[in-house]
Amino acid sequence: MPSFAKLPRPADTRLAVRITPDALRRVRAGHPWVYDQSVLNVSHEGAAGDLAVVFDADRKFAAIALWDPTSPIRMKVLHHGKPATVDRAFWVKRVSAALERRAPLVARGDTNGYRCINGENDGMPGLVLDRFDRTYVLKLYTPAWVPHLTDLLPVFDELLHPDAMVLRLARSMTPEMLFGLEEGDALLGTPPTEPVMFQECGLTFEADVVHGQKTGHFLDQRDNRAFFRTLVHGARVLDLFASTGGFTVYGAAGGATEVLAVDISEPTLAVATRNVQHNAHLREVAACRVRTTVADAFREVDRLAHNGVRFDAVVVDPPSFAQRQFETTRALAAYAKLTELAVKVLRPDGLLVQCSCSSRVTADEFYSTVARAAARAGRPLDEIRRTAHGIDHPVTFAEGAYLKAVFARVPAAGRADP
């Protein structure tokens, strides 16, 4: 375990900050970010994690935030409205409220893998906490949380009683920001040496919480996977960008006769294969023929179409194509291309599931792009459902909304008007 004695503490003296009128209006409306160009003046120089109090022109309290001099988002707002003291009671209340929002999911009894704290949307900007059974993963996206770990970890231990809590870090976090902390450290308990097994909607998955992508498993697609499971009995499925096999496993469990999982990463497909094996005790999974192909999804689906291979259901769940705003146009073109390719390999009345995980692409842009692309390909969509975030991924501000998906039937060519 790391030595917390080396970690800094927030300064005793809080920063007093004035911000632009527009930024003040946004903060009072609940927006969690204040950008550097919106800061008019600061009482003194602060370090990452110091508490900054926003005052209005009449010196009245507006908000309290984490100061982050390393980021264009200079302040991450913790609380707005009336004055508040950020102490143990504050953190207990904040974490407890986040856990209470997940209570309906926990009460189902078939899922012990989910997001416990969703950053800004749970009032803890730049911090994510995911659960995988008795192992938790704390991911930090800003060094402003490092000075608060000494206070936070006892709260997590008291409320969650984890076997282990593993630290994961954003790529932007450099060693000098971390004071001896490292990626994969066990902040509580002992770091797991093997993948952690957990349940999602009664299905078993593994998560590499130390080295895996993000925190070890893409938890946000749970509800979409569960709905997909209800639609594919007897189907032949193509799972593009299959990653560790979430949709593949749900497809098999839903009674699909065959699933072809395609991903450019051989290691992630190896995990997908193991995740199928973890559920082989289920009759439907045992009866399903699951194959994997290591390939670029664009090229592989084009090859399948050229060879006349057809499927009853196609899942298109790519990584984010737009990390920055200027990449949005290129991302929309990629979504359109994938739609055109996917409908070419779908049998009449086949199911298309297409997803986007980019907050830079709005829901309206995404849905209209997919619909137009399918129509251009001569296979206009009959939409079944549009979906967004699950209960453990709440959204409280516009920029926090990133996940969207469309489920649609694709009629035979020429059956519907574009």
PELIN-V993002 format. One record per residue. N is the residue number from 1. PHI is phi in whole degrees, 0 to 359 (NA if undefined). D_CENTER is the distance of its C-alpha to the mean C-alpha in Angstrom with 2 decimals. Layout:
# PELIN-V993002
n=N phi=PHI d_center=D_CENTER
n=N phi=PHI d_center=D_CENTER
This chain:
# PELIN-V993002
n=1 phi=NA d_center=26.98
n=2 phi=290 d_center=26.86
n=3 phi=268 d_center=29.55
n=4 phi=281 d_center=28.38
n=5 phi=296 d_center=31.87
n=6 phi=277 d_center=30.97
n=7 phi=287 d_center=28.11
n=8 phi=288 d_center=29.17
n=9 phi=244 d_center=29.41
n=10 phi=300 d_center=28.83
n=11 phi=298 d_center=32.14
n=12 phi=294 d_center=34.40
n=13 phi=269 d_center=35.16
n=14 phi=281 d_center=32.47
n=15 phi=286 d_center=32.12
n=16 phi=255 d_center=33.53
n=17 phi=232 d_center=31.84
n=18 phi=247 d_center=32.86
n=19 phi=233 d_center=30.62
n=20 phi=296 d_center=31.46
n=21 phi=303 d_center=32.27
n=22 phi=295 d_center=29.44
n=23 phi=297 d_center=26.87
n=24 phi=296 d_center=28.62
n=25 phi=298 d_center=28.35
n=26 phi=294 d_center=24.58
n=27 phi=297 d_center=24.24
n=28 phi=293 d_center=26.58
n=29 phi=275 d_center=24.57
n=30 phi=106 d_center=21.50
n=31 phi=289 d_center=19.66
n=32 phi=270 d_center=18.08
n=33 phi=240 d_center=19.05
n=34 phi=233 d_center=22.52
n=35 phi=279 d_center=23.07
n=36 phi=302 d_center=25.86
n=37 phi=288 d_center=28.16
n=38 phi=269 d_center=28.10
n=39 phi=275 d_center=29.65
n=40 phi=274 d_center=33.42
n=41 phi=202 d_center=34.67
n=42 phi=229 d_center=33.82
n=43 phi=296 d_center=36.37
n=44 phi=197 d_center=35.94
n=45 phi=288 d_center=33.80
n=46 phi=237 d_center=30.75
n=47 phi=258 d_center=28.56
n=48 phi=302 d_center=24.80
n=49 phi=97 d_center=24.02
n=50 phi=296 d_center=27.26
n=51 phi=273 d_center=27.21
n=52 phi=242 d_center=28.13
n=53 phi=257 d_center=29.81
n=54 phi=268 d_center=29.88
n=55 phi=246 d_center=33.29
n=56 phi=272 d_center=34.63
n=57 phi=295 d_center=37.97
n=58 phi=264 d_center=39.88
n=59 phi=67 d_center=38.31
n=60 phi=269 d_center=36.48
n=61 phi=298 d_center=33.18
n=62 phi=240 d_center=30.12
n=63 phi=193 d_center=27.11
n=64 phi=231 d_center=26.19
n=65 phi=216 d_center=23.48
n=66 phi=276 d_center=22.46
n=67 phi=274 d_center=24.36
n=68 phi=224 d_center=22.73
n=69 phi=290 d_center=25.47
n=70 phi=272 d_center=23.39
n=71 phi=235 d_center=21.06
n=72 phi=299 d_center=21.86
n=73 phi=277 d_center=19.97
n=74 phi=291 d_center=22.92
n=75 phi=229 d_center=22.21
n=76 phi=254 d_center=19.19
n=77 phi=284 d_center=20.64
n=78 phi=264 d_center=20.77
n=79 phi=201 d_center=23.36
n=80 phi=225 d_center=25.56
n=81 phi=111 d_center=28.74
n=82 phi=273 d_center=31.27
n=83 phi=303 d_center=31.68
n=84 phi=217 d_center=29.79
n=85 phi=260 d_center=30.23
n=86 phi=272 d_center=27.25
n=87 phi=221 d_center=28.43
n=88 phi=302 d_center=27.69
n=89 phi=298 d_center=28.16
n=90 phi=298 d_center=25.66
n=91 phi=292 d_center=22.90
n=92 phi=300 d_center=23.95
n=93 phi=295 d_center=23.78
n=94 phi=292 d_center=20.39
n=95 phi=292 d_center=18.73
n=96 phi=298 d_center=20.83
n=97 phi=296 d_center=19.78
n=98 phi=296 d_center=16.06
n=99 phi=294 d_center=17.15
n=100 phi=296 d_center=19.48
n=101 phi=297 d_center=16.90
n=102 phi=269 d_center=15.57
n=103 phi=305 d_center=19.21
n=104 phi=299 d_center=19.50
n=105 phi=291 d_center=16.84
n=106 phi=295 d_center=18.67
n=107 phi=295 d_center=21.95
n=108 phi=298 d_center=21.39
n=109 phi=84 d_center=22.13
n=110 phi=247 d_center=20.46
n=111 phi=221 d_center=16.97
n=112 phi=235 d_center=16.51
n=113 phi=234 d_center=13.01
n=114 phi=193 d_center=10.43
n=115 phi=273 d_center=8.71
n=116 phi=271 d_center=11.87
n=117 phi=226 d_center=11.18
n=118 phi=249 d_center=8.57
n=119 phi=54 d_center=10.45
n=120 phi=307 d_center=12.72
n=121 phi=288 d_center=12.13
n=122 phi=243 d_center=13.78
n=123 phi=77 d_center=16.31
n=124 phi=228 d_center=15.21
n=125 phi=298 d_center=14.13
n=126 phi=83 d_center=12.71
n=127 phi=226 d_center=12.09
n=128 phi=235 d_center=9.37
n=129 phi=231 d_center=11.00
n=130 phi=247 d_center=10.06
n=131 phi=251 d_center=13.02
n=132 phi=230 d_center=14.53
n=133 phi=58 d_center=17.93
n=134 phi=265 d_center=19.93
n=135 phi=252 d_center=17.86
n=136 phi=240 d_center=15.26
n=137 phi=237 d_center=13.16
n=138 phi=257 d_center=13.33
n=139 phi=249 d_center=11.54
n=140 phi=252 d_center=13.45
n=141 phi=251 d_center=12.97
n=142 phi=211 d_center=16.54
n=143 phi=290 d_center=19.84
n=144 phi=296 d_center=20.74
n=145 phi=274 d_center=19.42
n=146 phi=302 d_center=21.69
n=147 phi=293 d_center=24.85
n=148 phi=260 d_center=23.37
n=149 phi=298 d_center=22.33
n=150 phi=299 d_center=25.91
n=151 phi=274 d_center=25.66
n=152 phi=285 d_center=22.15
n=153 phi=299 d_center=22.51
n=154 phi=299 d_center=25.51
n=155 phi=293 d_center=23.68
n=156 phi=301 d_center=20.82
n=157 phi=297 d_center=23.62
n=158 phi=292 d_center=25.61
n=159 phi=273 d_center=23.01
n=160 phi=247 d_center=21.07
n=161 phi=51 d_center=23.77
n=162 phi=286 d_center=21.52
n=163 phi=290 d_center=23.21
n=164 phi=205 d_center=21.17
n=165 phi=228 d_center=18.54
n=166 phi=259 d_center=17.31
n=167 phi=268 d_center=16.54
n=168 phi=237 d_center=14.04
n=169 phi=229 d_center=14.45
n=170 phi=294 d_center=13.30
n=171 phi=298 d_center=15.77
n=172 phi=286 d_center=17.55
n=173 phi=278 d_center=18.74
n=174 phi=262 d_center=22.31
n=175 phi=306 d_center=24.69
n=176 phi=292 d_center=26.83
n=177 phi=276 d_center=24.04
n=178 phi=251 d_center=23.50
n=179 phi=53 d_center=27.05
n=180 phi=97 d_center=27.05
n=181 phi=288 d_center=23.54
n=182 phi=223 d_center=21.93
n=183 phi=306 d_center=18.77
n=184 phi=89 d_center=18.89
n=185 phi=300 d_center=21.33
n=186 phi=270 d_center=21.78
n=187 phi=284 d_center=21.84
n=188 phi=222 d_center=23.17
n=189 phi=71 d_center=24.92
n=190 phi=243 d_center=25.16
n=191 phi=295 d_center=22.53
n=192 phi=293 d_center=22.22
n=193 phi=262 d_center=24.09
n=194 phi=226 d_center=22.71
n=195 phi=303 d_center=19.48
n=196 phi=269 d_center=18.59
n=197 phi=268 d_center=19.16
n=198 phi=210 d_center=17.39
n=199 phi=250 d_center=17.67
n=200 phi=223 d_center=15.48
n=201 phi=52 d_center=17.73
n=202 phi=82 d_center=20.65
n=203 phi=259 d_center=19.54
n=204 phi=257 d_center=19.39
n=205 phi=226 d_center=16.88
n=206 phi=249 d_center=16.98
n=207 phi=226 d_center=14.54
n=208 phi=273 d_center=15.82
n=209 phi=284 d_center=14.53
n=210 phi=267 d_center=16.86
n=211 phi=241 d_center=16.55
n=212 phi=290 d_center=13.68
n=213 phi=298 d_center=10.82
n=214 phi=53 d_center=8.10
n=215 phi=254 d_center=9.27
n=216 phi=126 d_center=11.01
n=217 phi=196 d_center=9.25
n=218 phi=276 d_center=6.38
n=219 phi=282 d_center=6.68
n=220 phi=289 d_center=5.20
n=221 phi=269 d_center=8.26
n=222 phi=307 d_center=10.74
n=223 phi=294 d_center=12.78
n=224 phi=294 d_center=13.14
n=225 phi=295 d_center=14.27
n=226 phi=295 d_center=16.61
n=227 phi=292 d_center=18.14
n=228 phi=304 d_center=18.60
n=229 phi=303 d_center=20.49
n=230 phi=280 d_center=23.01
n=231 phi=247 d_center=23.92
n=232 phi=240 d_center=24.80
n=233 phi=299 d_center=27.83
n=234 phi=76 d_center=30.29
n=235 phi=268 d_center=28.12
n=236 phi=259 d_center=27.82
n=237 phi=245 d_center=24.16
n=238 phi=246 d_center=22.74
n=239 phi=249 d_center=19.12
n=240 phi=269 d_center=18.26
n=241 phi=58 d_center=15.60
n=242 phi=293 d_center=15.68
n=243 phi=53 d_center=14.02
n=244 phi=270 d_center=14.62
n=245 phi=89 d_center=15.93
n=246 phi=302 d_center=13.79
n=247 phi=294 d_center=15.57
n=248 phi=299 d_center=18.65
n=249 phi=295 d_center=19.12
n=250 phi=296 d_center=18.65
n=251 phi=297 d_center=21.02
n=252 phi=297 d_center=23.53
n=253 phi=293 d_center=23.37
n=254 phi=276 d_center=23.98
n=255 phi=96 d_center=27.21
n=256 phi=298 d_center=26.57
n=257 phi=278 d_center=29.54
n=258 phi=206 d_center=27.84
n=259 phi=228 d_center=24.43
n=260 phi=253 d_center=24.25
n=261 phi=259 d_center=21.02
n=262 phi=241 d_center=20.82
n=263 phi=204 d_center=18.86
n=264 phi=280 d_center=20.19
n=265 phi=257 d_center=19.36
n=266 phi=295 d_center=21.97
n=267 phi=299 d_center=20.41
n=268 phi=290 d_center=17.21
n=269 phi=291 d_center=19.60
n=270 phi=296 d_center=21.66
n=271 phi=294 d_center=18.86
n=272 phi=302 d_center=18.55
n=273 phi=299 d_center=22.30
n=274 phi=293 d_center=22.21
n=275 phi=296 d_center=19.66
n=276 phi=296 d_center=22.17
n=277 phi=296 d_center=24.94
n=278 phi=298 d_center=23.38
n=279 phi=246 d_center=23.90
n=280 phi=293 d_center=27.25
n=281 phi=287 d_center=29.12
n=282 phi=279 d_center=28.03
n=283 phi=303 d_center=30.73
n=284 phi=295 d_center=28.53
n=285 phi=293 d_center=26.48
n=286 phi=298 d_center=29.77
n=287 phi=276 d_center=31.30
n=288 phi=274 d_center=28.59
n=289 phi=272 d_center=29.19
n=290 phi=250 d_center=26.02
n=291 phi=237 d_center=26.39
n=292 phi=235 d_center=24.20
n=293 phi=225 d_center=24.91
n=294 phi=275 d_center=23.85
n=295 phi=193 d_center=23.98
n=296 phi=293 d_center=22.57
n=297 phi=298 d_center=21.20
n=298 phi=301 d_center=23.17
n=299 phi=291 d_center=26.33
n=300 phi=291 d_center=26.08
n=301 phi=291 d_center=25.68
n=302 phi=295 d_center=28.47
n=303 phi=295 d_center=30.59
n=304 phi=298 d_center=30.07
n=305 phi=297 d_center=31.10
n=306 phi=298 d_center=34.11
n=307 phi=273 d_center=35.17
n=308 phi=78 d_center=35.05
n=309 phi=281 d_center=32.41
n=310 phi=231 d_center=30.92
n=311 phi=228 d_center=28.24
n=312 phi=272 d_center=27.83
n=313 phi=210 d_center=24.03
n=314 phi=231 d_center=21.69
n=315 phi=253 d_center=17.88
n=316 phi=238 d_center=16.44
n=317 phi=232 d_center=12.73
n=318 phi=281 d_center=12.84
n=319 phi=291 d_center=10.73
n=320 phi=296 d_center=10.67
n=321 phi=267 d_center=14.40
n=322 phi=224 d_center=14.62
n=323 phi=284 d_center=13.59
n=324 phi=231 d_center=16.66
n=325 phi=300 d_center=18.49
n=326 phi=291 d_center=21.40
n=327 phi=270 d_center=19.42
n=328 phi=298 d_center=18.77
n=329 phi=299 d_center=22.05
n=330 phi=295 d_center=21.46
n=331 phi=297 d_center=18.04
n=332 phi=298 d_center=19.80
n=333 phi=295 d_center=22.58
n=334 phi=292 d_center=20.35
n=335 phi=299 d_center=18.90
n=336 phi=297 d_center=22.54
n=337 phi=298 d_center=23.81
n=338 phi=296 d_center=21.44
n=339 phi=298 d_center=22.53
n=340 phi=301 d_center=26.14
n=341 phi=289 d_center=25.89
n=342 phi=296 d_center=24.10
n=343 phi=291 d_center=26.69
n=344 phi=292 d_center=29.45
n=345 phi=259 d_center=28.68
n=346 phi=265 d_center=28.30
n=347 phi=289 d_center=31.36
n=348 phi=307 d_center=32.72
n=349 phi=66 d_center=30.65
n=350 phi=289 d_center=27.81
n=351 phi=259 d_center=24.21
n=352 phi=251 d_center=21.65
n=353 phi=241 d_center=17.92
n=354 phi=234 d_center=16.23
n=355 phi=234 d_center=12.66
n=356 phi=223 d_center=11.19
n=357 phi=240 d_center=7.81
n=358 phi=253 d_center=9.97
n=359 phi=289 d_center=10.75
n=360 phi=289 d_center=14.13
n=361 phi=262 d_center=15.03
n=362 phi=286 d_center=16.01
n=363 phi=299 d_center=16.02
n=364 phi=298 d_center=19.81
n=365 phi=298 d_center=19.85
n=366 phi=294 d_center=17.64
n=367 phi=297 d_center=19.60
n=368 phi=292 d_center=22.91
n=369 phi=296 d_center=22.31
n=370 phi=296 d_center=21.60
n=371 phi=297 d_center=24.56
n=372 phi=294 d_center=26.91
n=373 phi=295 d_center=26.15
n=374 phi=296 d_center=26.88
n=375 phi=295 d_center=30.02
n=376 phi=299 d_center=31.18
n=377 phi=280 d_center=30.94
n=378 phi=80 d_center=33.17
n=379 phi=229 d_center=30.64
n=380 phi=301 d_center=29.58
n=381 phi=269 d_center=26.92
n=382 phi=255 d_center=27.63
n=383 phi=292 d_center=24.36
n=384 phi=261 d_center=23.56
n=385 phi=199 d_center=20.42
n=386 phi=248 d_center=17.71
n=387 phi=230 d_center=14.47
n=388 phi=223 d_center=11.58
n=389 phi=271 d_center=9.33
n=390 phi=280 d_center=10.37
n=391 phi=297 d_center=12.34
n=392 phi=270 d_center=10.02
n=393 phi=234 d_center=7.57
n=394 phi=296 d_center=10.73
n=395 phi=235 d_center=11.53
n=396 phi=238 d_center=14.72
n=397 phi=209 d_center=15.26
n=398 phi=304 d_center=15.25
n=399 phi=290 d_center=13.17
n=400 phi=279 d_center=10.25
n=401 phi=272 d_center=10.17
n=402 phi=232 d_center=8.33
n=403 phi=270 d_center=7.92
n=404 phi=210 d_center=11.47
n=405 phi=211 d_center=13.59
n=406 phi=236 d_center=17.34
n=407 phi=253 d_center=19.51
n=408 phi=210 d_center=23.04
n=409 phi=271 d_center=26.35
n=410 phi=245 d_center=28.12
n=411 phi=296 d_center=31.88
n=412 phi=300 d_center=34.54
n=413 phi=306 d_center=35.36
n=414 phi=85 d_center=37.50
n=415 phi=280 d_center=36.98
n=416 phi=232 d_center=35.19
n=417 phi=279 d_center=35.67
n=418 phi=297 d_center=33.20
